[in-house]
Amino acid sequence: MAEEGRHYFTADPDVASRPGTVGVRLDDVQLELRTDSGVFSHSRLDAGTKVLLENAPLPRNRGDILDLGCGYGPIALTFASRRKRLRVWAVDVNERALGLVRENAQTAGLGNVTACTPDEVPDDTVFGTIYSNPPIRIGKPEMHAMLLRWLPRLQPGGSAYLVVQKHLGSDSLAKWLNAQGLPTTRLLSQRSYRLLEVQKPSDLPQ
Ligand SMILES: C[S@@+](CC[C@H](N)C(=O)[O-])C[C@H]1O[C@@H](n2cnc3c(N)ncnc32)[C@H](O)[C@@H]1O
């Protein structure tokens, strides 16, 4: 596995710091983000992340946004720019990534971003929309546990958007989510990526 792949999902990456920047260039949002080694895709905007940023619908409600597995923050900061009145939770296990998100949010003047570890999100927080380029490489049991921890915290009528590479199991993930009672459809197939939409029916209790 490449250097960046070995360390990015640990709490405290043991690779030396090698700061850099990545540009997020979209029709509506332009960001120059600080990155570092030991953080997912630190030298370029990940192709799957770009598919999500260009195609995932904007939030359809006013609930908080969650970027699950935020890395250095391209998804969190893009949606924080698009919806400045909504709180965006940027959650990751990687402390170096969280430090970068805080720095990037401050530089971009985005006071609506909270970057923290999963355990630091208050238990009663629910989300109107979840966006994620999920950490498939942590392994299926861990990733399933992560999704079952957060997707049920969508508020009624809320939606989650997950970008997953076809060869990393997007179709079986969609099947598994449906089997868990989380209605999931394929919104888009672009390049080798699938964008999945998970919906929380509006008539179900939390
Ligand atoms: C595929 S990367 C996406 C990073 C970033 N969102 C991007 O698009 O560049 C997935 C991220 O999930 C994080 N992660 C791994 N396990 C996690 C967990 N249990 N809870 C939250 N985030 C986790 C990794 O550290 C990594 O930063």
PDBQT file of the ligand as one rigid body, heavy atoms in Angstrom, charges set to zero:
ROOT
HETATM    1  C1  LIG A 301     -11.522   8.090   2.134  1.00  0.00    +0.000 C 
HETATM    2  S1  LIG A 301     -10.978   9.185   3.394  1.00  0.00    +0.000 S 
HETATM    3  C2  LIG A 301     -11.874  10.687   2.952  1.00  0.00    +0.000 C 
HETATM    4  C3  LIG A 301     -11.241  11.955   3.523  1.00  0.00    +0.000 C 
HETATM    5  C4  LIG A 301     -11.853  13.258   3.042  1.00  0.00    +0.000 C 
HETATM    6  N1  LIG A 301     -13.265  13.305   3.333  1.00  0.00    +0.000 N 
HETATM    7  C5  LIG A 301     -11.603  13.465   1.568  1.00  0.00    +0.000 C 
HETATM    8  O1  LIG A 301     -12.583  13.387   0.821  1.00  0.00    +0.000 OA
HETATM    9  O2  LIG A 301     -10.462  13.725   1.167  1.00  0.00    +0.000 OA
HETATM   10  C6  LIG A 301     -11.842   8.567   4.820  1.00  0.00    +0.000 C 
HETATM   11  C7  LIG A 301     -11.504   9.214   6.135  1.00  0.00    +0.000 C 
HETATM   12  O3  LIG A 301     -12.214   8.512   7.165  1.00  0.00    +0.000 OA
HETATM   13  C8  LIG A 301     -11.433   8.542   8.334  1.00  0.00    +0.000 C 
HETATM   14  N2  LIG A 301     -11.874   7.490   9.268  1.00  0.00    +0.000 N 
HETATM   15  C9  LIG A 301     -11.396   6.220   9.424  1.00  0.00    +0.000 A 
HETATM   16  N3  LIG A 301     -12.072   5.567  10.381  1.00  0.00    +0.000 NA
HETATM   17  C10 LIG A 301     -13.004   6.439  10.852  1.00  0.00    +0.000 A 
HETATM   18  C11 LIG A 301     -13.999   6.353  11.858  1.00  0.00    +0.000 A 
HETATM   19  N4  LIG A 301     -14.204   5.238  12.568  1.00  0.00    +0.000 N 
HETATM   20  N5  LIG A 301     -14.771   7.439  12.108  1.00  0.00    +0.000 NA
HETATM   21  C12 LIG A 301     -14.583   8.573  11.389  1.00  0.00    +0.000 A 
HETATM   22  N6  LIG A 301     -13.660   8.707  10.416  1.00  0.00    +0.000 NA
HETATM   23  C13 LIG A 301     -12.877   7.661  10.150  1.00  0.00    +0.000 A 
HETATM   24  C14 LIG A 301     -10.008   8.390   7.823  1.00  0.00    +0.000 C 
HETATM   25  O4  LIG A 301      -9.061   8.824   8.786  1.00  0.00    +0.000 OA
HETATM   26  C15 LIG A 301     -10.053   9.229   6.544  1.00  0.00    +0.000 C 
HETATM   27  O5  LIG A 301      -9.639  10.545   6.790  1.00  0.00    +0.000 OA
ENDROOT
TORSDOF 0
